Amino acid sequence: MVTEDVARAVHAAWMEARVAEGWTYGPERNDERKQSPCLVPFDELPESEKAYDYITAKAVIAKLKEMGYEIKKFNEEIKS
């Protein structure tokens, strides 16, 4: 599903940016120590946190469609 793929990419990009800023995993969010419990793979996030990534994914997809783009998956098989 494209929405889930985009949500996973959104989370990965968020994690990459946080790590680049010096954030690390911590069991509770602590801005002073730059720790977040969300610095885990997408599949390990609680559903409540995944929801934020899904909201962003849906908004991006909707905006692309509004701008006239069409999202479709290419067939991986090459037919001769």
DSSP file (Angstrom, degrees, kcal/mol; ACC not computed):
  #  RESIDUE AA STRUCTURE BP1 BP2  ACC     N-H-->O    O-->H-N    N-H-->O    O-->H-N    TCO  KAPPA ALPHA  PHI   PSI    X-CA   Y-CA   Z-CA
    1    1 A M     >        0   0    0      0, 0.0     4,-2.0     0, 0.0     3,-0.2   0.000 360.0 360.0 360.0 130.0    0.0    0.0    0.0
    2    2 A V  H  >  +     0   0    0      1,-0.2     4,-2.6     2,-0.2     5,-0.2   0.855 360.0  58.0 -63.3 -36.7    1.5    3.3   -1.1
    3    3 A T  H  > S+     0   0    0      1,-0.2     4,-2.5     2,-0.2    -1,-0.2   0.923 108.5  45.6 -61.5 -43.4    0.3    5.1    2.1
    4    4 A E  H  > S+     0   0    0      2,-0.2     4,-2.6    -3,-0.2    -1,-0.2   0.910 111.5  52.3 -66.9 -41.0    2.2    2.7    4.3
    5    5 A D  H  X S+     0   0    0     -4,-2.0     4,-1.9     1,-0.2    -2,-0.2   0.916 112.8  44.9 -60.3 -42.9    5.3    2.9    2.2
    6    6 A V  H  X S+     0   0    0     -4,-2.6     4,-2.6     2,-0.2    -2,-0.2   0.903 111.1  53.4 -68.5 -40.6    5.3    6.7    2.3
    7    7 A A  H  X S+     0   0    0     -4,-2.5     4,-2.3    -5,-0.2    -2,-0.2   0.904 108.9  49.8 -60.1 -41.2    4.6    6.6    6.1
    8    8 A R  H  X S+     0   0    0     -4,-2.6     4,-2.4     1,-0.2    -1,-0.2   0.904 111.4  48.7 -63.2 -41.0    7.6    4.4    6.6
    9    9 A A  H  X S+     0   0    0     -4,-1.9     4,-2.5     2,-0.2    -2,-0.2   0.883 109.1  53.0 -66.5 -38.4    9.7    6.8    4.5
   10   10 A V  H  X S+     0   0    0     -4,-2.6     4,-2.4     2,-0.2    -2,-0.2   0.930 111.3  46.2 -61.6 -45.9    8.5    9.8    6.5
   11   11 A H  H  X S+     0   0    0     -4,-2.3     4,-2.9     1,-0.2    -2,-0.2   0.922 111.7  51.2 -64.2 -43.2    9.5    8.0    9.8
   12   12 A A  H  X S+     0   0    0     -4,-2.4     4,-2.5     1,-0.2    -1,-0.2   0.908 111.4  47.6 -60.8 -42.3   12.9    7.1    8.3
   13   13 A A  H  X S+     0   0    0     -4,-2.5     4,-2.3     2,-0.2    -1,-0.2   0.902 111.8  50.3 -66.0 -40.7   13.5   10.7    7.3
   14   14 A W  H  X S+     0   0    0     -4,-2.4     4,-2.4     2,-0.2    -2,-0.2   0.931 111.8  48.0 -61.8 -45.9   12.4   12.0   10.7
   15   15 A M  H  X S+     0   0    0     -4,-2.9     4,-2.8     1,-0.2     5,-0.2   0.924 110.5  51.5 -60.5 -45.3   14.8    9.5   12.4
   16   16 A E  H  X S+     0   0    0     -4,-2.5     4,-2.1     1,-0.2    -1,-0.2   0.905 111.2  47.5 -59.7 -42.9   17.7   10.4   10.2
   17   17 A A  H  X S+     0   0    0     -4,-2.3     4,-1.3     2,-0.2    -1,-0.2   0.909 112.5  49.2 -66.1 -42.1   17.2   14.1   10.9
   18   18 A R  H  <>S+     0   0    0     -4,-2.4     5,-2.5     2,-0.2     3,-0.5   0.936 111.2  48.5 -62.8 -46.7   16.9   13.5   14.6
   19   19 A V  H ><5S+     0   0    0     -4,-2.8     3,-1.8     1,-0.3    -1,-0.2   0.901 108.5  54.6 -61.4 -40.7   20.1   11.4   14.7
   20   20 A A  H 3<5S+     0   0    0     -4,-2.1    -1,-0.3     1,-0.3    -2,-0.2   0.797 105.8  53.7 -62.7 -27.6   21.9   14.0   12.7
   21   21 A E  T 3<5S-     0   0    0     -4,-1.3    -1,-0.3    -3,-0.5    -2,-0.2   0.417 128.7 -98.8 -85.9   0.6   20.9   16.5   15.4
   22   22 A G  T < 5S+     0   0    0     -3,-1.8    -3,-0.2     1,-0.3    -2,-0.1   0.553  72.1 148.9  96.5   8.5   22.4   14.3   18.1
   23   23 A W      < -     0   0    0     -5,-2.5     2,-0.3    -6,-0.2    -1,-0.3  -0.443  21.5-174.6 -76.2 150.7   19.2   12.6   19.3
   24   24 A T  E     -a   35   0A   0     10,-2.5    12,-2.0     9,-0.2     2,-0.2  -0.868  34.6 -78.9-134.6 170.0   19.4    9.0   20.7
   25   25 A Y  E     +a   36   0A   0     -2,-0.3    15,-0.0    10,-0.2     4,-0.0  -0.468  50.5 167.0 -69.4 141.4   16.9    6.4   21.8
   26   26 A G        -     0   0    0     10,-1.1    13,-0.2    -2,-0.2     4,-0.0  -0.970  45.3-119.8-150.7 149.0   15.5    6.9   25.3
   27   27 A P  S    S+     0   0    0      0, 0.0     2,-0.3     0, 0.0    -2,-0.0   0.738 102.0  29.1 -64.7 -22.0   12.5    5.2   27.0
   28   28 A E  S    S-     0   0    0      8,-0.1     2,-0.2     2,-0.0     7,-0.1  -0.974  97.4 -96.9-134.1 149.9   10.9    8.6   27.5
   29   29 A R        +     0   0    0     -2,-0.3     2,-0.3     7,-0.1     7,-0.2  -0.491  43.6 173.8 -66.7 130.6   11.1   11.8   25.5
   30   30 A N  B  >> -B   35   0A   0      5,-2.6     5,-2.3    -2,-0.2     4,-0.8  -0.859  16.2-171.5-142.1 102.4   13.7   14.1   27.0
   31   31 A D  T  45S+     0   0    0     -2,-0.3     3,-0.2     1,-0.2    -1,-0.1   0.852  86.6  55.9 -65.4 -35.6   14.4   17.3   25.0
   32   32 A E  T  45S+     0   0    0      1,-0.2    -1,-0.2     2,-0.1    -2,-0.0   0.919 117.4  34.5 -62.4 -43.4   17.4   18.3   27.3
   33   33 A R  T  45S-     0   0    0      2,-0.1    -1,-0.2    -3,-0.0    -2,-0.2   0.476 109.2-124.3 -88.7  -3.2   19.1   15.0   26.7
   34   34 A K  T  <5 +     0   0    0     -4,-0.8   -10,-2.5    -3,-0.2     2,-0.4   0.965  59.4 147.2  54.7  56.9   17.8   14.7   23.1
   35   35 A Q  E   < +aB  24  30A   0     -5,-2.3    -5,-2.6   -12,-0.2   -10,-0.2  -0.954  23.0 177.6-123.3 142.8   16.2   11.3   23.7
   36   36 A S  E >   -a   25   0A   0    -12,-2.0   -10,-1.1    -2,-0.4     3,-1.1  -0.996  31.3-146.1-144.3 137.1   13.1    9.9   22.1
   37   37 A P  T 3  S+     0   0    0      0, 0.0   -12,-0.1     0, 0.0    -1,-0.1   0.554  97.8  70.5 -75.3  -6.2   11.3    6.5   22.4
   38   38 A C  T 3   +     0   0    0      1,-0.2     2,-2.1     7,-0.1   -13,-0.1   0.415  64.3 101.4 -91.8   2.1   10.3    6.9   18.8
   39   39 A L    <   +     0   0    0     -3,-1.1    -1,-0.2   -13,-0.2   -14,-0.1  -0.408  64.2  99.4 -84.0  63.0   13.9    6.4   17.5
   40   40 A V  S    S-     0   0    0     -2,-2.1     5,-0.1     1,-0.1   -25,-0.1  -0.902  87.2 -72.5-137.5 163.1   13.0    2.8   16.6
   41   41 A P    >   -     0   0    0      0, 0.0     3,-2.0     0, 0.0     4,-0.5  -0.235  50.4-108.3 -56.8 151.6   12.1    1.1   13.3
   42   42 A F  G >  S+     0   0    0      1,-0.3     3,-1.7     2,-0.2     8,-0.1   0.862 117.9  58.8 -49.7 -44.0    8.6    1.9   12.1
   43   43 A D  G 3  S+     0   0    0      1,-0.3    -1,-0.3     7,-0.0     7,-0.0   0.710 103.3  53.6 -63.7 -19.8    7.3   -1.6   12.9
   44   44 A E  G <  S+     0   0    0     -3,-2.0    -1,-0.3    -6,-0.1    -2,-0.2   0.490  85.6 105.5 -93.9  -4.4    8.2   -1.1   16.6
   45   45 A L  S <  S-     0   0    0     -3,-1.7     2,-0.1    -4,-0.5    -7,-0.1  -0.454  79.0-109.8 -72.2 146.2    6.3    2.2   17.0
   46   46 A P    >>  -     0   0    0      0, 0.0     4,-2.1     0, 0.0     3,-1.2  -0.444  32.6-109.9 -67.9 153.7    3.1    2.2   18.9
   47   47 A E  H 3> S+     0   0    0      1,-0.3     4,-1.8     2,-0.2    -2,-0.1   0.840 118.0  61.8 -55.3 -34.8    0.0    2.7   16.7
   48   48 A S  H 34 S+     0   0    0      1,-0.2     4,-0.5     2,-0.2    -1,-0.3   0.843 108.5  42.3 -63.1 -32.4   -0.5    6.1   18.2
   49   49 A E  H X> S+     0   0    0     -3,-1.2     4,-0.9     2,-0.2     3,-0.8   0.843 108.7  57.3 -81.9 -35.6    2.9    7.2   16.9
   50   50 A K  H 3X S+     0   0    0     -4,-2.1     4,-2.3     1,-0.2     3,-0.3   0.846  94.9  69.7 -60.0 -31.9    2.5    5.6   13.5
   51   51 A A  H 3X S+     0   0    0     -4,-1.8     4,-2.4     1,-0.2    -1,-0.2   0.859  93.4  55.1 -56.4 -38.1   -0.7    7.7   13.1
   52   52 A Y  H <> S+     0   0    0     -3,-0.8     4,-2.0    -4,-0.5    -1,-0.2   0.906 109.2  47.1 -62.2 -41.5    1.4   10.9   12.8
   53   53 A D  H  X S+     0   0    0     -4,-0.9     4,-2.6    -3,-0.3    -2,-0.2   0.880 111.3  51.2 -68.9 -37.0    3.4    9.3    9.9
   54   54 A Y  H  X S+     0   0    0     -4,-2.3     4,-2.8     2,-0.2     5,-0.2   0.893 107.9  52.7 -65.7 -39.3    0.2    8.1    8.2
   55   55 A I  H  X S+     0   0    0     -4,-2.4     4,-2.1    -5,-0.2    -2,-0.2   0.935 112.2  45.1 -61.2 -45.8   -1.3   11.6    8.5
   56   56 A T  H  X S+     0   0    0     -4,-2.0     4,-2.4     2,-0.2    -2,-0.2   0.923 113.0  50.7 -63.5 -44.3    1.8   13.1    6.8
   57   57 A A  H  X S+     0   0    0     -4,-2.6     4,-2.6     1,-0.2     5,-0.2   0.930 111.0  48.1 -59.8 -46.6    1.8   10.4    4.1
   58   58 A K  H  X S+     0   0    0     -4,-2.8     4,-2.5     1,-0.2    -1,-0.2   0.886 111.5  50.8 -63.0 -38.4   -1.9   11.0    3.3
   59   59 A A  H  X S+     0   0    0     -4,-2.1     4,-2.2    -5,-0.2    -1,-0.2   0.907 111.3  47.5 -66.5 -41.2   -1.4   14.7    3.1
   60   60 A V  H  X S+     0   0    0     -4,-2.4     4,-2.5     2,-0.2    -2,-0.2   0.935 113.7  47.3 -64.5 -46.4    1.6   14.4    0.7
   61   61 A I  H  X S+     0   0    0     -4,-2.6     4,-2.2     1,-0.2    -2,-0.2   0.918 112.5  49.6 -62.0 -43.9   -0.3   11.9   -1.5
   62   62 A A  H  X S+     0   0    0     -4,-2.5     4,-2.4    -5,-0.2    -1,-0.2   0.901 111.2  49.5 -62.7 -40.9   -3.4   14.2   -1.6
   63   63 A K  H  X S+     0   0    0     -4,-2.2     4,-1.9     2,-0.2    -2,-0.2   0.908 109.0  51.7 -66.5 -41.6   -1.3   17.2   -2.4
   64   64 A L  H  <>S+     0   0    0     -4,-2.5     5,-2.6     2,-0.2     4,-0.2   0.919 112.0  46.9 -60.3 -42.8    0.5   15.4   -5.3
   65   65 A K  H ><5S+     0   0    0     -4,-2.2     3,-1.6     1,-0.2    -2,-0.2   0.908 110.0  53.2 -64.4 -41.7   -2.9   14.3   -6.7
   66   66 A E  H 3<5S+     0   0    0     -4,-2.4    -1,-0.2     1,-0.3    -2,-0.2   0.839 105.7  54.7 -61.1 -33.1   -4.2   17.9   -6.3
   67   67 A M  T 3<5S-     0   0    0     -4,-1.9    -1,-0.3    -5,-0.1    -2,-0.2   0.465 127.7 -99.8 -81.3  -1.8   -1.2   19.1   -8.3
   68   68 A G  T < 5S+     0   0    0     -3,-1.6    -3,-0.2     1,-0.3     2,-0.2   0.508  76.2 139.1  99.4   5.1   -2.1   16.7  -11.1
   69   69 A Y      < -     0   0    0     -5,-2.6     2,-0.4    -6,-0.2    -1,-0.3  -0.522  39.6-148.8 -83.1 152.0    0.4   13.9  -10.4
   70   70 A E        -     0   0    0     -2,-0.2     2,-0.6     2,-0.1    -5,-0.0  -0.975   5.1-149.4-120.3 133.1   -0.7   10.3  -10.7
   71   71 A I        +     0   0    0     -2,-0.4     2,-0.3   -10,-0.1   -69,-0.1  -0.903  30.0 153.1-106.6 120.7    0.8    7.6   -8.5
   72   72 A K        -     0   0    0     -2,-0.6     2,-0.4   -70,-0.0    -2,-0.1  -0.997  41.0-116.6-146.4 149.4    1.1    4.2  -10.0
   73   73 A K        -     0   0    0     -2,-0.3     2,-0.2     1,-0.0    -2,-0.0  -0.677  28.9-127.3 -87.8 134.3    3.4    1.2   -9.5
   74   74 A F        -     0   0    0     -2,-0.4     2,-0.4     1,-0.1    -1,-0.0  -0.568  26.4-110.6 -78.3 142.8    5.5    0.1  -12.4
   75   75 A N        -     0   0    0     -2,-0.2    -1,-0.1     1,-0.2     0, 0.0  -0.604  21.5-153.7 -72.6 126.7    5.3   -3.5  -13.4
   76   76 A E  S    S+     0   0    0     -2,-0.4     2,-0.3     2,-0.1    -1,-0.2   0.695  70.2  88.5 -78.3 -18.1    8.6   -5.2  -12.4
   77   77 A E  S    S-     0   0    0      1,-0.0     2,-0.6    -3,-0.0    -2,-0.1  -0.642  70.2-145.2 -82.3 135.8    8.3   -7.8  -15.1
   78   78 A I        -     0   0    0     -2,-0.3     2,-0.4     2,-0.0    -2,-0.1  -0.900  15.1-160.1-100.8 119.9    9.7   -7.0  -18.5
   79   79 A K              0   0    0     -2,-0.6    -2,-0.0     1,-0.1     0, 0.0  -0.839 360.0 360.0-102.3 134.2    7.6   -8.5  -21.3
   80   80 A S              0   0    0     -2,-0.4    -1,-0.1     0, 0.0    -2,-0.0   0.436 360.0 360.0-106.8 360.0    9.1   -9.0  -24.7
